[in-house]
Amino acid sequence: MIPTEDASARKREIEDKLKQEQETLSFIRESLEKSDQLTKGMVSILSSFESRLMQLENSIIPVHKQTENLQRLQENVDQTLSCLDHVISYYHVAKDTDKIIREGPAGRLDEYLACIAKIQKAVEYFQDNNPDSPELNTVKARFERGKELLEAEFRSLLTRYSKPVPPILILDAIGGDEDMEVQEDVTLEHLPEAVLQDIICISAWLLEYGRNQDFMNVYFQVRSSQLDRSIKGLKEHFRKNSATSALHSPAVQTKRKETPTKKPPKRPGKDDVVDIEIDSYIHCISAFVKLAQSEYALLTEIIPENHQKMIFDSLIQEALDNLMLEGDNIVSAARRAIMRHDYSAVLTIFPILRHLKQTKPDFDATLQVDTEQKKKNQMLHSVAILFLQQLLDFQETAGAMLASQESSSSASSYSSEFSRKLLSTYIYKVLGNLQLNLSNKAKVYEDPALRAVFLHNNYNYILKSLEKSELIQLVAVTHKKVEGSYRELIEQEIQNYQRSWLRVTEHLTERNIPAFQPGTKLKDKERQIIKDKFKGFNDGLEELCKIQQGWAVPDKEQRDAIRQAQKRVVSEAYRAFLQRCANISFTKNPEKYHRYSAEQVEEMIDKLFDTSA
C-alpha cells in the first residue's frame, strides 16, 4: 500500500502537468484562431489584389495597343516624310546643279561627276514615276548639257596637253646617240599623269553612262595629229641642224661616198643635202615605230578594248601615209637624177633598203597589235619591192658599184654582163631575206589557215610586183627558176589553207554510214551517226565561214580561184552525202539537220574573204 503522502504528491504533480497542458492547448487554440484570421485576411487581400490586377490589365492592354498603333503611325509618318523629302529633292535637282553644270568640269571633275550622278538619278525617277512631267524634260536637258561639257573637257584636255614629242627626245628614244656606251630605255610620256587620269575617268563615264563613242573619234584625230607633227618636227630638226643631225645616224651603217678634201663650203652641198634627207627619212622610219608603240600603250589606258584596234589603225594612218609618200618622193628624185645622168643617186637606195630590212621586225610587231590581214601589214615589203624596182632605171651603175666591192681593183675592169649578174644576185638575196622575214612573221598566227593566207598574199604580191616591174627578168639572169619557185610557194600555201576545210568535209565521208536497203528501219545508234555527221558539217561550215569572211585576199583573181576551188570540193562532197542520205529515215525532223542546200553552201563560200558581206 502506497503511503498517503506519496500519493498526494503524485496527484499534485499530475494536476500541475495537466494544468500546463491545458494552458498549452489553450495557447495553441488561440494561435490557430489568430492564424485562421490572418489567413482569411491574406486571402481577402490577395483576392482584392487579383481583382485590381485584372482591372488594371483591362485598362492597360487597350492603352498599350493604342500606343503601338501610334508608334507605327509615327514610323509611317517619318518614312513618308523621308520619301517626300527624297522625291522633293528630285524636283530641286535642276536648280541645285545649275551653277556647277554651267561652270563645267574643269578643275573639279569629281564634284562635277557627282553632280551629274544626281541628275541621272532624277531622270530615272521621273521616267519611272512621272514620265509626263515637265521636270523630266528639264533634268534630261541638264543631263545632256552636262554630257556635252564632259565631251568638251575631254577634247580640251587632250588638245591642250597633247604636244609633239621634241626631236631630241625622239632621237634618245630610238637610240640616236652613238657616243653613249649603254643606251637607256627612254619612256615617252605624252600626257601629265593627273591629266591622263582625268581623261581616263571621262572616257569611262562617257562609255558607261553617256552612251557616246564620239570621244574616241576625237581621241584618234588629236593623237594622230600629234604623231604626224612629231615626225614632221624630227624632219625639220634634220633640216635646221644638218651638222648636228649627222651625229645621230646609227641607222646608216654604210660608208658615204668620199669627197675630195677641200675647204668646207659655207652652205651644205648637194650631196650633203641628199645625205641629210636620207638620214632624216631613215630616222623617221624608226621614230614612227617607236612613237606608234608609245601611242598604243597610251591608247590602251583610255579606249575600251573592243575599239582599240580600230582606233589605233585610224590613229597611225596619216603618219604612215606620209611616210610612204616621202619614200615615193625619194624614189622619184632618184629617177629624175638618173635621167639627168647623175648616177650617184643610187646611193640613196641602199642605206634605206638596209634600214628597212633591219627595222622590219619591230615595224611588223608594232602593226601586229592592230592588224592581221590589212594592207599596212605589208608596208615594208611594198617599200622594199619599190626600191628594188628603181634599180632597173640604173642597173648598170648599181652593178658597177657591187662589182667594185668584189675586189680592190677598178670596177671598170668588169664587163657590163658581170655587173648585171652581181646585181641579179644581190636582188635575189634581198628577196630571200624578205621570204625569211615573212616565214618568221607568219609564226605569230596560231591558226594554220590564217598563216597560209598571210604567206599566200605576200608571196603573190612579191611575184606580181616582180613581173610588173620586169625585175623577174633581171633576177632570172642568175636564178632562172625564181618565178616557178614563187608559184610553187603560192600553190603550197593554197593547199595549206584548203586543209582547214578537212574538218568540215570529213563529216561527209561514207565512213560509218550504215549499209541499208530502202525502207529498212535503222537502229538508234545508226540514226545517231547520221545526225552527228549533219551536225558536224553544219557547225564546221558556219564557224569557218564566219571566221574566214573577215580575212582578206586582195588579189581578185586569186580570191576568186580559191573560192571556186573550195566551193567545188565542198559542194561535190556535200551533194554526194545528201544523195547517199536521201532515202534514209534517220529523224522525224529532217529540217533540223538538213539546214542548207548545196546552193546555199556555195553562196556561203562565195562570201569568204569579204568583210562587207
C-alpha positions as CSV (number, residue, x, y, z in Angstrom):
1,M,0.0,0.0,0.0
2,I,1.4,3.4,-1.1
3,P,1.9,5.9,1.6
4,T,-0.7,8.7,1.7
5,E,2.0,11.5,1.4
6,D,3.5,10.0,-1.7
7,A,0.1,9.6,-3.3
8,S,-0.8,13.2,-2.6
9,A,2.5,14.4,-4.1
10,R,2.0,12.4,-7.1
11,K,-1.5,13.7,-7.6
12,R,-0.3,17.3,-7.3
13,E,2.4,16.6,-9.9
14,I,-0.2,15.2,-12.3
15,E,-2.5,18.1,-11.7
16,D,0.3,20.5,-12.4
17,K,1.2,18.8,-15.7
18,L,-2.5,18.7,-16.7
19,K,-2.8,22.4,-16.0
20,Q,0.3,23.1,-18.0
21,E,-1.0,21.0,-20.9
22,Q,-4.4,22.8,-20.7
23,E,-2.6,26.1,-20.9
24,T,-0.5,24.9,-23.8
25,L,-3.7,23.7,-25.5
26,S,-5.4,26.9,-24.9
27,F,-2.4,28.8,-26.4
28,I,-2.4,26.6,-29.5
29,R,-6.2,27.2,-29.9
30,E,-5.7,30.9,-29.7
31,S,-2.8,30.7,-32.2
32,L,-4.9,28.7,-34.6
33,E,-7.7,31.2,-34.3
34,K,-5.3,34.0,-35.0
35,S,-3.7,32.1,-37.9
36,D,-7.2,31.5,-39.4
37,Q,-7.9,35.1,-39.0
38,L,-4.6,36.1,-40.7
39,T,-5.2,33.6,-43.5
40,K,-8.7,34.9,-44.0
41,G,-7.2,38.4,-44.1
42,M,-4.5,37.4,-46.6
43,V,-6.9,35.6,-48.8
44,S,-9.1,38.7,-48.8
45,I,-6.1,40.9,-49.6
46,L,-5.0,38.6,-52.4
47,S,-8.5,38.4,-53.8
48,S,-8.7,42.1,-53.7
49,F,-5.2,42.4,-55.4
50,E,-6.1,39.9,-58.1
51,S,-9.3,41.9,-58.8
52,R,-7.3,45.1,-59.0
53,L,-4.7,43.5,-61.3
54,M,-7.5,42.3,-63.6
55,Q,-9.0,45.8,-63.6
56,L,-5.5,47.2,-64.3
57,E,-4.8,44.8,-67.1
58,N,-8.2,45.5,-68.7
59,S,-7.2,49.1,-68.6
60,I,-3.6,48.9,-69.7
61,I,-3.9,46.5,-72.7
62,P,-6.0,48.8,-74.8
63,V,-3.7,51.7,-73.9
64,H,-0.7,49.5,-75.0
65,K,-2.3,48.6,-78.2
66,Q,-3.1,52.2,-78.9
67,T,0.5,53.1,-78.2
68,E,1.7,50.5,-80.7
69,N,-0.6,51.9,-83.3
70,L,0.6,55.4,-82.5
71,Q,4.2,54.3,-82.8
72,R,3.5,52.5,-86.1
73,L,1.7,55.6,-87.4
74,Q,4.7,57.7,-86.3
75,E,7.1,55.5,-88.2
76,N,4.9,55.6,-91.3
77,V,4.8,59.4,-91.0
78,D,8.6,59.5,-90.7
79,Q,9.0,57.3,-93.6
80,T,6.5,59.2,-95.6
81,L,8.2,62.5,-94.8
82,S,11.6,60.9,-95.7
83,C,10.2,59.7,-99.1
84,L,8.6,63.1,-99.6
85,D,11.9,64.8,-98.9
86,H,13.7,62.4,-101.3
87,V,11.1,63.0,-104.0
88,I,11.1,66.7,-103.5
89,S,14.9,66.7,-103.8
90,Y,14.4,65.4,-107.4
91,Y,12.3,68.5,-108.2
92,H,15.2,70.7,-106.8
93,V,18.0,68.9,-108.7
94,A,17.9,71.1,-111.7
95,K,18.1,74.2,-109.5
96,D,20.7,72.8,-107.2
97,T,23.0,71.7,-110.0
98,D,22.6,74.6,-112.3
99,K,25.7,76.5,-111.2
100,I,28.1,73.6,-111.2
101,I,26.9,72.4,-114.7
102,R,27.1,75.9,-116.1
103,E,30.7,76.3,-114.8
104,G,31.8,73.0,-116.3
105,P,34.1,70.2,-115.0
106,A,37.4,72.0,-115.4
107,G,39.4,71.7,-112.2
108,R,36.7,69.8,-110.2
109,L,36.0,66.6,-112.2
110,D,35.0,64.5,-109.1
111,E,32.5,67.1,-107.9
112,Y,31.1,67.5,-111.4
113,L,30.6,63.8,-111.9
114,A,28.8,63.5,-108.6
115,C,26.6,66.3,-109.7
116,I,25.7,64.6,-113.0
117,A,25.0,61.4,-111.0
118,K,22.3,63.3,-109.1
119,I,20.8,64.5,-112.3
120,Q,20.9,61.0,-113.8
121,K,19.0,59.6,-110.8
122,A,16.4,62.4,-111.2
123,V,16.0,61.4,-114.8
124,E,15.5,57.8,-113.8
125,Y,12.9,58.7,-111.1
126,F,10.8,60.9,-113.4
127,Q,10.9,58.3,-116.2
128,D,9.7,55.6,-113.9
129,N,7.1,57.6,-111.9
130,N,6.1,60.7,-113.8
131,P,7.1,60.4,-117.4
132,D,4.7,63.2,-118.5
133,S,6.1,65.8,-116.0
134,P,7.9,68.9,-117.3
135,E,10.6,68.2,-114.7
136,L,11.7,65.2,-116.8
137,N,12.4,67.3,-119.8
138,T,14.3,69.8,-117.5
139,V,16.6,67.2,-116.0
140,K,17.1,65.5,-119.3
141,A,18.2,68.7,-120.9
142,R,20.5,69.3,-117.9
143,F,22.0,65.8,-118.2
144,E,22.6,66.3,-122.0
145,R,24.3,69.6,-121.3
146,G,26.5,68.0,-118.6
147,K,27.5,65.3,-121.1
148,E,28.3,67.8,-123.8
149,L,30.6,69.7,-121.3
150,L,32.3,66.5,-120.4
151,E,32.9,65.7,-124.0
152,A,34.2,69.3,-124.5
153,E,36.5,68.8,-121.4
154,F,37.8,65.6,-122.9
155,R,38.7,67.3,-126.1
156,S,40.1,70.3,-124.3
157,L,42.4,68.3,-122.1
158,L,43.6,66.1,-124.9
159,T,44.2,69.1,-127.2
160,R,45.8,71.3,-124.6
161,Y,48.3,68.8,-123.3
162,S,49.0,66.7,-126.4
163,K,52.2,68.2,-127.7
164,P,54.5,67.0,-130.4
165,V,57.4,64.9,-129.0
166,P,60.6,67.0,-129.2
167,P,63.1,65.8,-131.8
168,I,65.9,65.3,-129.3
169,L,63.7,63.1,-127.1
170,I,62.7,61.0,-130.1
171,L,66.4,60.6,-131.0
172,D,67.1,59.5,-127.5
173,A,64.2,57.0,-127.6
174,I,65.3,55.4,-130.8
175,G,68.9,55.2,-129.6
176,G,70.3,58.0,-131.7
177,D,73.4,58.9,-129.7
178,E,76.3,56.7,-130.7
179,D,78.6,58.3,-128.0
180,M,76.6,56.6,-125.2
181,E,78.1,53.2,-124.4
182,V,74.8,51.9,-122.9
183,Q,71.6,53.1,-124.5
184,E,68.9,54.0,-121.9
185,D,65.3,52.9,-122.5
186,V,63.6,56.3,-122.9
187,T,59.9,56.4,-122.0
188,L,57.8,58.8,-123.9
189,E,55.2,60.4,-121.6
190,H,52.6,62.1,-123.8
191,L,50.3,63.5,-121.1
192,P,50.8,64.6,-117.4
193,E,49.7,61.9,-115.0
194,A,46.9,64.0,-113.4
195,V,45.6,65.0,-116.8
196,L,45.8,61.4,-118.0
197,Q,43.7,60.2,-115.0
198,D,41.0,62.8,-115.7
199,I,40.9,61.7,-119.4
200,I,40.6,58.1,-118.4
201,C,37.8,59.0,-115.9
202,I,35.9,61.0,-118.5
203,S,36.2,58.3,-121.2
204,A,35.0,55.6,-118.8
205,W,31.9,57.8,-117.9
206,L,31.1,58.6,-121.5
207,L,31.2,55.0,-122.4
208,E,29.2,53.7,-119.5
209,Y,26.6,56.5,-118.9
210,G,26.9,58.9,-121.9
211,R,26.4,56.1,-124.4
212,N,28.5,58.1,-126.8
213,Q,31.5,56.9,-128.7
214,D,32.3,60.2,-130.5
215,F,35.1,60.9,-127.9
216,M,37.0,58.0,-129.5
217,N,37.0,59.8,-132.8
218,V,38.2,62.9,-131.1
219,Y,41.0,60.9,-129.5
220,F,42.4,59.4,-132.7
221,Q,42.1,62.8,-134.5
222,V,44.0,64.7,-131.8
223,R,46.6,62.0,-131.2
224,S,47.0,61.3,-135.0
225,S,47.8,65.0,-135.5
226,Q,50.4,64.9,-132.7
227,L,52.0,61.7,-134.1
228,D,52.3,63.3,-137.5
229,R,53.6,66.6,-136.1
230,S,56.2,64.8,-134.0
231,I,57.6,63.1,-137.1
232,K,57.5,66.3,-139.1
233,G,59.3,68.0,-136.2
234,L,62.0,65.4,-136.5
235,K,62.4,66.1,-140.2
236,E,62.6,69.8,-139.6
237,H,65.2,69.2,-136.9
238,F,67.4,67.5,-139.5
239,R,66.9,70.3,-142.0
240,K,67.8,73.0,-139.5
241,N,70.6,71.2,-137.7
242,S,72.4,69.4,-140.6
243,A,75.7,69.3,-138.8
244,T,74.2,68.0,-135.5
245,S,71.9,65.5,-137.2
246,A,74.9,63.8,-138.7
247,L,76.0,62.8,-135.2
248,H,72.7,61.0,-134.7
249,S,72.9,58.5,-137.6
250,P,73.3,55.0,-136.3
251,A,70.8,53.5,-138.8
252,V,73.0,54.3,-141.8
253,Q,75.8,51.9,-141.4
254,T,77.2,52.2,-145.0
255,K,80.1,54.5,-145.7
256,R,79.2,57.6,-147.5
257,K,80.9,58.4,-150.9
258,E,84.2,60.0,-150.2
259,T,84.6,63.5,-151.5
260,P,87.9,65.3,-152.3
261,T,89.5,67.1,-149.4
262,K,88.6,70.7,-149.7
263,K,87.6,73.6,-147.6
264,P,84.1,73.1,-146.3
265,P,81.5,75.2,-148.0
266,K,79.5,77.8,-146.1
267,R,76.3,76.1,-147.1
268,P,75.7,72.3,-147.4
269,G,76.4,71.0,-150.8
270,K,74.1,68.9,-153.0
271,D,75.5,65.6,-151.7
272,D,75.2,66.8,-148.1
273,V,71.5,67.8,-148.6
274,V,70.8,64.3,-150.1
275,D,72.6,62.7,-147.1
276,I,70.5,64.7,-144.7
277,E,67.3,63.8,-146.4
278,I,68.2,60.1,-146.3
279,D,69.3,60.3,-142.7
280,S,66.0,62.1,-141.9
281,Y,63.9,59.5,-143.7
282,I,65.7,56.6,-142.0
283,H,65.2,58.2,-138.6
284,C,61.6,58.9,-139.4
285,I,61.0,55.2,-140.0
286,S,62.5,54.3,-136.6
287,A,60.6,57.2,-135.0
288,F,57.3,56.1,-136.4
289,V,57.8,52.6,-134.9
290,K,58.8,54.0,-131.5
291,L,56.0,56.6,-131.4
292,A,53.4,54.1,-132.7
293,Q,54.4,51.7,-129.9
294,S,54.1,54.5,-127.4
295,E,50.7,55.6,-128.8
296,Y,49.3,52.1,-128.5
297,A,50.4,51.9,-124.9
298,L,48.6,55.2,-124.2
299,L,45.6,54.2,-126.1
300,T,45.0,51.0,-124.1
301,E,44.5,53.1,-121.0
302,I,41.8,55.3,-122.5
303,I,40.0,53.4,-125.2
304,P,37.9,50.3,-124.4
305,E,39.5,47.1,-125.5
306,N,37.0,46.2,-128.3
307,H,37.7,49.5,-130.0
308,Q,41.4,49.7,-129.6
309,K,42.4,48.1,-132.9
310,M,40.1,50.3,-134.9
311,I,41.2,53.5,-133.2
312,F,44.9,52.6,-133.4
313,D,44.5,51.8,-137.1
314,S,43.0,55.2,-137.7
315,L,45.5,57.0,-135.5
316,I,48.6,55.9,-137.3
317,Q,47.1,56.2,-140.8
318,E,48.1,59.7,-141.6
319,A,51.7,59.4,-140.4
320,L,52.0,56.1,-142.2
321,D,50.7,57.6,-145.5
322,N,53.1,60.5,-145.2
323,L,55.9,58.1,-144.6
324,M,55.0,56.1,-147.7
325,L,54.6,59.4,-149.7
326,E,58.1,60.6,-148.7
327,G,59.6,57.3,-149.7
328,D,57.9,57.7,-153.1
329,N,59.3,61.2,-153.4
330,I,62.9,59.9,-152.7
331,V,62.4,57.3,-155.4
332,S,61.1,59.9,-157.8
333,A,64.0,62.2,-157.1
334,A,66.4,59.4,-157.7
335,R,64.7,58.7,-161.0
336,R,64.9,62.3,-162.1
337,A,68.6,62.3,-161.2
338,I,69.3,59.2,-163.3
339,M,67.5,60.8,-166.2
340,R,70.0,63.7,-165.8
341,H,72.8,61.1,-165.9
342,D,73.5,61.7,-162.2
343,Y,74.1,58.1,-161.3
344,S,75.3,58.9,-157.8
345,A,71.6,58.9,-156.8
346,V,71.8,55.1,-156.5
347,L,73.5,55.7,-153.1
348,T,70.2,56.8,-151.7
349,I,68.6,53.4,-152.3
350,F,70.9,51.0,-150.5
351,P,71.1,52.6,-147.0
352,I,67.3,53.0,-146.9
353,L,66.8,49.4,-148.1
354,R,69.2,48.2,-145.5
355,H,67.4,50.1,-142.7
356,L,64.0,48.8,-143.9
357,K,65.4,45.3,-143.6
358,Q,66.7,46.0,-140.1
359,T,63.6,47.7,-138.9
360,K,61.1,45.3,-140.3
361,P,60.7,43.0,-137.2
362,D,59.9,46.0,-135.0
363,F,57.7,47.5,-137.6
364,D,55.7,44.3,-138.1
365,A,55.5,43.8,-134.3
366,T,54.1,47.3,-133.9
367,L,51.5,46.9,-136.6
368,Q,50.7,43.4,-135.4
369,V,48.9,44.8,-132.3
370,D,46.4,46.2,-134.7
371,T,46.1,44.3,-137.9
372,E,46.4,40.7,-139.2
373,Q,45.3,40.8,-142.7
374,K,45.3,44.5,-143.5
375,K,47.3,46.2,-146.3
376,K,49.6,48.2,-143.9
377,N,51.0,44.9,-142.6
378,Q,52.8,44.6,-145.9
379,M,54.1,48.2,-146.0
380,L,57.8,47.3,-145.6
381,H,57.5,44.6,-148.2
382,S,56.0,47.2,-150.6
383,V,58.7,49.7,-149.9
384,A,61.4,47.1,-150.3
385,I,60.0,46.0,-153.7
386,L,59.5,49.6,-154.6
387,F,63.2,50.4,-154.1
388,L,64.3,47.2,-155.9
389,Q,62.2,48.3,-158.8
390,Q,64.2,51.5,-159.1
391,L,67.4,49.5,-159.7
392,L,66.0,48.8,-163.2
393,D,66.5,52.5,-164.0
394,F,70.2,52.4,-163.2
395,Q,71.2,48.8,-163.1
396,E,74.5,49.4,-164.9
397,T,75.6,51.9,-162.2
398,A,74.4,49.7,-159.3
399,G,76.0,46.7,-160.9
400,A,79.3,48.5,-161.2
401,M,79.2,49.6,-157.6
402,L,78.6,45.9,-156.5
403,A,81.4,44.9,-158.8
404,S,83.8,47.3,-157.1
405,Q,83.1,45.7,-153.8
406,E,84.1,42.3,-155.1
407,S,87.8,43.4,-155.5
408,S,90.1,46.3,-154.8
409,S,90.7,46.7,-158.5
410,S,88.8,49.2,-160.5
411,A,85.2,48.5,-161.4
412,S,86.0,49.4,-165.0
413,S,87.8,46.1,-165.4
414,Y,84.5,44.2,-165.1
415,S,82.2,43.7,-168.0
416,S,78.7,45.0,-168.2
417,E,77.4,41.4,-168.1
418,F,79.4,40.6,-164.9
419,S,77.9,43.7,-163.2
420,R,74.4,42.7,-164.3
421,K,74.9,39.2,-162.8
422,L,76.1,40.7,-159.5
423,L,73.1,42.9,-159.3
424,S,70.9,39.9,-160.1
425,T,72.4,38.0,-157.2
426,Y,72.0,41.0,-154.9
427,I,68.3,41.3,-155.7
428,Y,67.9,37.6,-155.3
429,K,69.4,37.8,-151.8
430,V,67.1,40.7,-150.9
431,L,64.1,38.6,-152.0
432,G,65.4,35.7,-149.9
433,N,65.6,37.9,-146.9
434,L,62.1,39.1,-147.5
435,Q,60.9,35.5,-147.7
436,L,62.7,34.6,-144.5
437,N,61.2,37.5,-142.7
438,L,57.7,36.5,-143.9
439,S,58.2,33.0,-142.6
440,N,59.3,34.2,-139.2
441,K,56.4,36.7,-139.0
442,A,53.9,34.0,-140.0
443,K,54.7,32.1,-136.9
444,V,52.7,34.6,-134.8
445,Y,49.5,33.2,-136.3
446,E,48.2,30.3,-134.3
447,D,45.6,29.4,-137.0
448,P,47.4,27.4,-139.7
449,A,44.8,28.6,-142.3
450,L,45.3,32.2,-141.4
451,R,49.1,31.7,-141.6
452,A,48.7,30.2,-145.0
453,V,46.5,33.1,-146.3
454,F,49.1,35.6,-144.9
455,L,52.0,33.9,-146.7
456,H,50.0,33.4,-149.9
457,N,49.1,37.1,-150.0
458,N,52.7,38.2,-149.6
459,Y,54.2,35.7,-152.0
460,N,51.6,36.6,-154.6
461,Y,52.3,40.3,-154.0
462,I,56.0,39.9,-154.4
463,L,55.6,37.8,-157.6
464,K,53.1,40.3,-159.1
465,S,55.5,43.2,-158.3
466,L,58.5,41.4,-159.9
467,E,56.5,40.6,-163.0
468,K,55.1,44.1,-163.3
469,S,58.4,45.9,-163.0
470,E,60.4,43.3,-165.1
471,L,62.6,42.7,-162.1
472,I,61.8,39.0,-162.7
473,Q,64.0,39.1,-165.9
474,L,66.9,40.7,-164.0
475,V,66.7,38.0,-161.2
476,A,66.4,35.3,-163.9
477,V,69.9,36.2,-165.2
478,T,71.4,34.1,-162.3
479,H,68.3,32.3,-161.0
480,K,66.1,31.2,-163.8
481,K,63.6,29.3,-161.6
482,V,62.7,32.2,-159.3
483,E,59.3,32.7,-160.9
484,G,58.5,29.0,-160.7
485,S,59.6,29.0,-157.1
486,Y,57.2,31.7,-156.1
487,R,54.4,30.0,-158.0
488,E,55.1,26.8,-156.1
489,L,55.1,28.7,-152.8
490,I,51.8,30.3,-153.6
491,E,50.2,26.9,-154.6
492,Q,51.7,25.3,-151.5
493,E,50.0,27.9,-149.2
494,I,46.7,27.5,-151.1
495,Q,46.9,23.8,-150.3
496,N,47.8,24.6,-146.6
497,Y,44.7,26.8,-146.5
498,Q,42.5,24.2,-148.0
499,R,43.4,21.7,-145.3
500,S,41.4,23.9,-142.9
501,W,38.2,22.6,-144.6
502,L,39.0,19.0,-143.9
503,R,37.3,19.3,-140.5
504,V,34.2,20.2,-142.5
505,T,34.3,17.7,-145.3
506,E,35.4,14.8,-143.1
507,H,31.8,14.6,-141.8
508,L,30.6,13.9,-145.4
509,T,32.6,10.7,-146.0
510,E,30.9,7.4,-146.2
511,R,32.9,6.1,-143.3
512,N,30.5,4.7,-140.6
513,I,27.4,5.4,-142.7
514,P,25.3,2.2,-142.2
515,A,24.5,0.0,-145.2
516,F,20.8,-0.2,-145.7
517,Q,18.0,-1.1,-148.1
518,P,15.2,1.4,-148.9
519,G,12.6,1.2,-146.3
520,T,14.9,-0.6,-143.8
521,K,14.5,0.7,-140.2
522,L,17.7,1.9,-138.8
523,K,18.9,1.3,-135.2
524,D,19.2,4.1,-132.8
525,K,23.0,4.0,-133.0
526,E,22.9,4.2,-136.8
527,R,20.5,7.1,-136.8
528,Q,22.7,9.0,-134.3
529,I,25.8,8.5,-136.6
530,I,24.0,10.3,-139.4
531,K,22.7,13.1,-137.1
532,D,26.2,13.6,-135.9
533,K,27.5,13.9,-139.4
534,F,25.0,16.5,-140.3
535,K,25.6,18.5,-137.1
536,G,29.4,18.3,-137.5
537,F,29.2,19.6,-141.1
538,N,26.7,22.4,-140.3
539,D,28.7,23.6,-137.3
540,G,32.0,23.4,-139.0
541,L,30.7,25.2,-142.1
542,E,29.2,28.0,-140.1
543,E,32.3,28.5,-138.0
544,L,34.7,28.6,-140.9
545,C,32.6,30.9,-143.0
546,K,32.2,33.3,-140.1
547,I,35.9,33.4,-139.3
548,Q,37.2,33.4,-142.9
549,Q,34.8,36.0,-144.1
550,G,36.9,38.6,-142.1
551,W,40.1,37.5,-143.7
552,A,41.4,39.2,-146.9
553,V,42.8,38.1,-150.2
554,P,43.5,41.4,-152.0
555,D,44.2,39.9,-155.4
556,K,40.7,39.4,-157.0
557,E,42.0,36.7,-159.4
558,Q,43.5,34.7,-156.6
559,R,40.5,35.3,-154.3
560,D,38.0,34.0,-157.0
561,A,40.2,31.0,-157.8
562,I,40.5,30.0,-154.1
563,R,36.7,30.3,-153.6
564,Q,35.9,28.3,-156.8
565,A,38.3,25.5,-155.8
566,Q,36.9,25.3,-152.3
567,K,33.4,25.6,-153.5
568,R,33.9,22.7,-155.9
569,V,35.4,20.4,-153.3
570,V,32.9,21.1,-150.6
571,S,29.9,21.2,-152.9
572,E,30.7,17.9,-154.6
573,A,31.2,16.1,-151.3
574,Y,28.0,17.6,-149.8
575,R,25.9,16.7,-152.8
576,A,27.2,13.1,-152.7
577,F,26.4,13.0,-149.0
578,L,22.9,14.3,-149.4
579,Q,22.2,11.8,-152.2
580,R,23.5,9.0,-150.0
581,C,21.2,10.0,-147.2
582,A,18.2,10.9,-149.3
583,N,16.2,7.8,-148.6
584,I,17.4,7.2,-145.1
585,S,14.8,7.9,-142.4
586,F,17.0,8.9,-139.6
587,T,14.9,11.6,-137.9
588,K,11.3,12.9,-137.6
589,N,12.7,16.4,-138.0
590,P,15.0,16.3,-141.1
591,E,14.9,20.1,-141.4
592,K,16.8,20.3,-138.1
593,Y,19.8,18.6,-139.6
594,H,19.5,19.3,-143.3
595,R,19.9,23.1,-142.8
596,Y,21.5,24.0,-146.1
597,S,21.0,23.1,-149.7
598,A,24.1,22.6,-151.9
599,E,23.4,26.0,-153.5
600,Q,23.3,27.7,-150.1
601,V,26.6,26.2,-149.2
602,E,28.1,27.6,-152.4
603,E,26.7,31.0,-151.6
604,M,28.3,30.9,-148.2
605,I,31.7,30.0,-149.6
606,D,31.3,32.8,-152.2
607,K,31.4,35.3,-149.2
608,L,34.8,34.2,-147.9
609,F,37.3,37.0,-147.7
610,D,34.6,39.6,-147.9
611,T,34.3,41.8,-144.8
612,S,31.4,43.7,-146.4
613,A,29.2,40.6,-146.6
